[in-house]
Amino acid sequence: MLHSPTTNLVDGSSGAITLSKSRGDLSGDLKPGVRGGVDAQTPSPKPASLVDAFHAGIAAVPTPAPAEDLRVPGKPPDISALMPWMDADHDPATATAPKRTPNPVASTTKPVAPTTASTAAASTTAIPPEFAEKVAAAKAAAFNLELQVLRHSSDPKAKYKVQDVLERADDSLTRTKMKEQYRAANGGQTFDSMIESSKGLGDHDKQHVLGLISDRRDAATDKLAAMDPKARAKLEDDAAVWADRLLHITRSDDRDDSDHADQIANILGSRSPEELEVIRSRVRLQTSGTERTSTYEELDRTFTGRDKDIVLAGLTGSPTHLASTRLVDAAMEGDPARIHRIVKELKPEKLAELRTMNPMLLAQVASSMPAEY
């Protein structure tokens, strides 16, 4: 036994603690019922349950003050106003840009008039040009990456997927960025020359792809972007009807013939470039999830021979080119009634344009017509 003097932990009286050979056994001159300076008769407090702790925590959180409502009566919220702020926050080049200023709507005291159709365009906040450039560049890089993969793909549907990518590049700025990025990454080769030299695209494919990156399409998509909302909504409704009619023909039985090709020509032939752009968009939407995803693929896989020439000419947006293609087919089939009908469907100015563009064709067609016509 080892004895050492100590002081009682409870009342300060001196005593001795005896250390026995058994581990952890402490005995000394302590008060009865006290072991190691702790009252063994006093039970430990019961811990609170998790549910009690949760409710206690909720009760301790102060109620937040209501947020200020910055909405303008009669005007839908414009989230594009946040874009410059987001851009400045994440762009290292503009890290020192001044902090965002309070919304001017919050400090105004004048009543705001409801937005009408005539003032909707003027009240819309435009996306800052520098932000639009960055968005277009990012989209262009993604589209070019898709095209690069498809160029080296053995997928038999790669040519349709190429056109699907270009259809989805539906604004002129993005397509311009695609051309710039491709030229910079390929030693100055242009996007157009790459398409024209592609071995995976046929003549019809190349013609349609070049149309999707043409200046004419740029003008059409720019015009759509600036269109009055009511006019654009009507165009979308009309295009949905035209797309339904087109898909009804291409998905019907025994459709690969001149009659069905002429029906497609009647749907597409008189459409403006803007209308054709929206029709392509509607067909892509209505065929989403199916094995065919674009107007071009729908027509290219439905028709063959001269009938294919006719329906794909309808996608060019040139009524005279379409009419000449149909006249060649009708003349080769020896169908004077159809020739007469095609010519009668042309407006006088388009007929005059056709005479200028292809006088030999009209002369040959006219010489083959019976006297009664």
BELFENUR-V976429 format. One record per residue. N is the residue number from 1. RES is the residue in one small letter. SS is DSSP state (2 for helix, 1 for strand, 0 for the rest). PHI is phi in whole degrees, -180 to 180 (* if undefined). PSI is psi in whole degrees, 0 to 359 (999 if undefined). Layout:
[[N;RES;SS;PHI;PSI] [N;RES;SS;PHI;PSI]]
//
This chain:
[[1;m;0;*;142] [2;l;1;-119;124] [3;h;1;-111;138] [4;s;1;-142;140] [5;p;1;-68;148] [6;t;1;-155;177] [7;t;1;-113;136] [8;n;0;-61;130] [9;l;0;-72;344] [10;v;0;-94;306] [11;d;0;-116;5] [12;g;0;83;356] [13;s;0;-71;150] [14;s;1;-80;149] [15;g;1;-163;198] [16;a;1;-136;145] [17;i;1;-108;130] [18;t;1;-103;124] [19;l;1;-98;110] [20;s;0;-87;172] [21;k;0;-72;340] [22;s;0;-78;133] [23;r;0;-64;133] [24;g;0;81;7] [25;d;0;-93;109] [26;l;1;-111;125] [27;s;1;-136;145] [28;g;1;-165;187] [29;d;0;-86;65] [30;l;0;-101;170] [31;k;0;-70;152] [32;p;0;-59;141] [33;g;0;81;359] [34;v;1;-110;128] [35;r;1;-130;119] [36;g;0;66;22] [37;g;0;84;9] [38;v;1;-122;133] [39;d;1;-71;112] [40;a;0;-72;343] [41;q;0;-84;344] [42;t;0;-89;116] [43;p;0;-70;149] [44;s;0;-70;147] [45;p;0;-65;141] [46;k;0;-75;127] [47;p;0;-66;149] [48;a;0;-70;147] [49;s;0;-72;164] [50;l;2;-64;323] [51;v;2;-64;317] [52;d;2;-63;319] [53;a;2;-65;323] [54;f;2;-63;310] [55;h;2;-66;327] [56;a;2;-66;321] [57;g;2;-67;319] [58;i;2;-62;318] [59;a;2;-67;333] [60;a;2;-81;346] [61;v;0;-81;125] [62;p;0;-69;148] [63;t;0;-70;124] [64;p;0;-68;152] [65;a;0;-71;144] [66;p;0;-62;140] [67;a;0;-72;149] [68;e;0;-73;131] [69;d;0;-86;110] [70;l;0;-100;11] [71;r;0;-71;150] [72;v;0;-100;125] [73;p;0;-58;131] [74;g;0;81;1] [75;k;0;-124;126] [76;p;0;-68;148] [77;p;0;-64;141] [78;d;0;-111;97] [79;i;2;-71;341] [80;s;2;-65;342] [81;a;2;-65;338] [82;l;2;-78;343] [83;m;2;-61;315] [84;p;2;-61;325] [85;w;2;-66;312] [86;m;2;-60;318] [87;d;2;-65;314] [88;a;2;-65;327] [89;d;2;-69;328] [90;h;2;-107;354] [91;d;0;-94;115] [92;p;2;-58;329] [93;a;2;-67;338] [94;t;2;-115;28] [95;a;0;-65;335] [96;t;0;-95;12] [97;a;0;-62;150] [98;p;0;-63;150] [99;k;0;-64;156] [100;r;0;-61;145] [101;t;0;-93;156] [102;p;0;-59;152] [103;n;0;-64;124] [104;p;2;-63;339] [105;v;2;-64;328] [106;a;2;-70;333] [107;s;2;-99;355] [108;t;0;-77;148] [109;t;0;-115;356] [110;k;0;-87;143] [111;p;0;-66;144] [112;v;0;-100;128] [113;a;0;-74;145] [114;p;0;-60;146] [115;t;0;-76;130] [116;t;0;-109;173] [117;a;2;-62;327] [118;s;2;-74;336] [119;t;2;-106;2] [120;a;2;-63;315] [121;a;2;-65;320] [122;a;2;-71;331] [123;s;2;-88;351] [124;t;0;-74;132] [125;t;0;-78;125] [126;a;0;-78;145] [127;i;0;-71;133] [128;p;0;-57;138] [129;p;2;-56;320] [130;e;2;-66;327] [131;f;2;-73;319] [132;a;2;-61;323] [133;e;2;-63;317] [134;k;2;-68;320] [135;v;2;-63;315] [136;a;2;-63;320] [137;a;2;-65;321] [138;a;2;-68;317] [139;k;2;-63;318] [140;a;2;-62;319] [141;a;2;-63;319] [142;a;2;-66;317] [143;f;2;-66;319] [144;n;2;-64;325] [145;l;2;-65;317] [146;e;2;-60;316] [147;l;2;-66;323] [148;q;2;-63;319] [149;v;2;-66;317] [150;l;2;-68;330] [151;r;2;-63;330] [152;h;0;-107;19] [153;s;0;-94;147] [154;s;0;-96;8] [155;d;0;-64;126] [156;p;0;-64;341] [157;k;0;-96;13] [158;a;2;-59;322] [159;k;2;-65;326] [160;y;2;-73;324] [161;k;2;-69;326] [162;v;2;-59;315] [163;q;2;-71;329] [164;d;2;-64;319] [165;v;2;-61;314] [166;l;2;-70;329] [167;e;2;-65;322] [168;r;2;-71;339] [169;a;0;-79;77] [170;d;0;-101;24] [171;d;0;-137;148] [172;s;2;-66;326] [173;l;2;-66;318] [174;t;2;-63;318] [175;r;2;-67;324] [176;t;2;-63;317] [177;k;2;-64;323] [178;m;2;-61;315] [179;k;2;-65;317] [180;e;2;-63;315] [181;q;2;-66;321] [182;y;2;-65;317] [183;r;2;-64;320] [184;a;2;-68;328] [185;a;2;-89;352] [186;n;0;-129;39] [187;g;0;62;31] [188;g;0;91;359] [189;q;0;-68;137] [190;t;0;-84;158] [191;f;2;-62;318] [192;d;2;-62;317] [193;s;2;-67;327] [194;m;2;-63;318] [195;i;2;-68;316] [196;e;2;-65;331] [197;s;0;-95;1] [198;s;0;-69;132] [199;k;0;-86;347] [200;g;0;-89;359] [201;l;0;-117;135] [202;g;0;-84;181] [203;d;2;-61;314] [204;h;2;-63;319] [205;d;2;-61;312] [206;k;2;-62;318] [207;q;2;-61;317] [208;h;2;-71;319] [209;v;2;-63;316] [210;l;2;-62;327] [211;g;2;-67;329] [212;l;2;-74;343] [213;i;0;-118;21] [214;s;0;-85;164] [215;d;2;-64;330] [216;r;2;-65;319] [217;r;2;-69;323] [218;d;2;-57;316] [219;a;2;-65;322] [220;a;2;-67;314] [221;t;2;-70;327] [222;d;2;-65;321] [223;k;2;-67;322] [224;l;2;-65;319] [225;a;2;-64;330] [226;a;0;-95;3] [227;m;0;-71;147] [228;d;0;-60;136] [229;p;2;-55;321] [230;k;2;-68;318] [231;a;2;-66;323] [232;r;2;-67;321] [233;a;2;-64;319] [234;k;2;-64;319] [235;l;2;-63;320] [236;e;2;-62;319] [237;d;2;-65;316] [238;d;2;-63;317] [239;a;2;-64;326] [240;a;2;-63;321] [241;v;2;-66;314] [242;w;2;-63;320] [243;a;2;-65;320] [244;d;2;-61;315] [245;r;2;-64;318] [246;l;2;-63;313] [247;l;2;-68;329] [248;h;2;-63;323] [249;i;2;-73;313] [250;t;2;-71;338] [251;r;0;-99;5] [252;s;0;-86;171] [253;d;0;-82;153] [254;d;0;50;50] [255;r;0;-94;346] [256;d;0;-85;76] [257;d;0;-151;173] [258;s;2;-66;325] [259;d;2;-61;313] [260;h;2;-69;326] [261;a;2;-64;320] [262;d;2;-67;326] [263;q;2;-64;319] [264;i;2;-64;319] [265;a;2;-61;323] [266;n;2;-68;329] [267;i;2;-74;317] [268;l;2;-97;333] [269;g;0;-61;322] [270;s;0;-97;10] [271;r;0;-84;145] [272;s;0;-76;164] [273;p;2;-57;325] [274;e;2;-67;318] [275;e;2;-66;320] [276;l;2;-64;323] [277;e;2;-62;317] [278;v;2;-73;326] [279;i;2;-62;316] [280;r;2;-59;318] [281;s;2;-64;318] [282;r;2;-67;319] [283;v;2;-64;319] [284;r;2;-62;322] [285;l;2;-68;316] [286;q;2;-77;344] [287;t;0;-105;9] [288;s;0;-59;131] [289;g;0;91;356] [290;t;0;-102;175] [291;e;0;-76;346] [292;r;0;-114;129] [293;t;0;-124;1] [294;s;0;-142;160] [295;t;2;-62;317] [296;y;2;-61;312] [297;e;2;-62;320] [298;e;2;-58;315] [299;l;2;-78;320] [300;d;2;-65;326] [301;r;0;-90;351] [302;t;0;-93;320] [303;f;0;-111;160] [304;t;0;-135;165] [305;g;2;60;220] [306;r;2;-69;333] [307;d;2;-65;323] [308;k;2;-65;320] [309;d;2;-56;320] [310;i;2;-67;308] [311;v;2;-68;325] [312;l;2;-75;333] [313;a;2;-65;333] [314;g;2;-66;339] [315;l;2;-85;353] [316;t;2;-78;341] [317;g;0;77;16] [318;s;0;-117;102] [319;p;2;-60;326] [320;t;2;-70;321] [321;h;2;-65;319] [322;l;2;-65;316] [323;a;2;-63;317] [324;s;2;-65;323] [325;t;2;-65;319] [326;r;2;-68;322] [327;l;2;-65;321] [328;v;2;-61;315] [329;d;2;-65;316] [330;a;2;-65;320] [331;a;2;-66;320] [332;m;2;-71;334] [333;e;2;-86;352] [334;g;0;64;47] [335;d;0;-117;86] [336;p;2;-64;327] [337;a;2;-64;321] [338;r;2;-70;320] [339;i;2;-59;314] [340;h;2;-61;319] [341;r;2;-66;319] [342;i;2;-64;317] [343;v;2;-67;319] [344;k;2;-67;331] [345;e;2;-73;340] [346;l;0;-75;136] [347;k;0;-70;154] [348;p;2;-53;319] [349;e;2;-69;327] [350;k;2;-73;326] [351;l;2;-66;319] [352;a;2;-64;321] [353;e;2;-65;321] [354;l;2;-66;321] [355;r;2;-61;321] [356;t;2;-73;320] [357;m;2;-75;319] [358;n;0;-143;70] [359;p;2;-66;328] [360;m;2;-64;322] [361;l;2;-63;311] [362;l;2;-63;322] [363;a;2;-64;318] [364;q;2;-66;318] [365;v;2;-64;316] [366;a;2;-63;323] [367;s;2;-70;339] [368;s;0;-91;356] [369;m;0;-82;140] [370;p;0;-63;163] [371;a;0;-64;327] [372;e;0;-67;345] [373;y;0;-95;999]]
//
